[in-house]
Amino acid sequence: MEPMKPMQPMAPMTPMEKAAWWPPGLGSPATVGAQDDWRYAFFPDERRLVVEHSGKVTQYDTGDHAIVGVSQRQGGSGAGLVFTSQHGLVTLAMLDPIP
């Protein structure tokens, strides 16, 4: 029986390319996530939060909010994403949409 040959090191893996659903020119988001039919991406250097809901993409100016968390409200007209920043809870209604 022939002795086992040493294992060869693994070749570097190439990252999977994901199609960006947010507008071009924002770079890479600091955080990105999805819940139900909502998706979001936060770009702190650009002070932008991009949200997609039911196929519609909207950008928001986050001002001095640093988004650190997200949760989802259920039911009724108050349904949607709620973000957490260093100033507390932030709803989309509190942010200025970017035309």
N, C-alpha and C positions, 0 to 999 in steps of 0.2 A: 504494500500500500504506500502510495506517495504522500509525503507530509503536506499539510495545508499550506498554501501560499499566503503571504501577508495580504491583508485587505488594502485596497487602494483608497486614498482619500476621496470623498465625494466631490464632484464638480460643483462649483457655486450655482445656486439656484437663481433663476431670473424671476423677479416678481411678476405676478399675474397682472396684466393690464386690465384696469377697470375703466369702463367708459364713464367719464365725468358727466353728471346730469346737471351740474350747476353751470352758470355762464362762464365762458372763457375769460382769462385774464385775472382771475382771483388767486391763482396758484393752488397750493395744496392746503386743505382745511386742517385746523388743529384737532377738530373732532367732527365726526360724521356718524349718523345713526338713522334708524328707521323704526317706526312703530305703526302697525296697521297700515293705513294708506298715507302716512306722513313720512317724509324724509327731511333731514336737516343737515346742514354743514355750516360750521362756524369758522370764520377767517379773521382772527384777532388783529393781524397787521393791517387789514383793510377795513376793520370795524364793520364787518358784514356777517349777517346770518342769512343763509339761503334756505328757504323752505319750499318743499314740493308737497302739494296736497291735491289728490285726485287729478294729477297730470298738470296742474298749474304751478309754475315756479315763480316765487316772489323773493326779492332781496329786501333785507331790512338793515337800516343803519343801527348798530348796537351802541353808538355813543361810547361811553366809558365802561359799559358792562363787559366783564370778562365771563363768558358763559362757562360754567363748570359742571352743570348737570341738567338733566331734562326729565320730565315726567309727562304723563298724558292725562288730561281731564276727559271724563267720559260723559256722554249723554247731553241732550238738549243743545241750546245755542251756545253754551259755554264749552263745548267739546273742543279739544285742540291741544297743542303742546304748551307746556309751561316750563320755562327755563329758570335755572338758578344762577345768579351772579354774585359777586361780592357785595351787592346792594340788596340781595334778597330775591324774591320771586319776580320773574319777568314774563309777561304774556306778550303775544304778538301785537295785541292792541296797544301796548305801551311803547312800541318801537315805530319809527317812521319808515314806511315802505319807500323803496327807491324806484322811481319810474323807469 
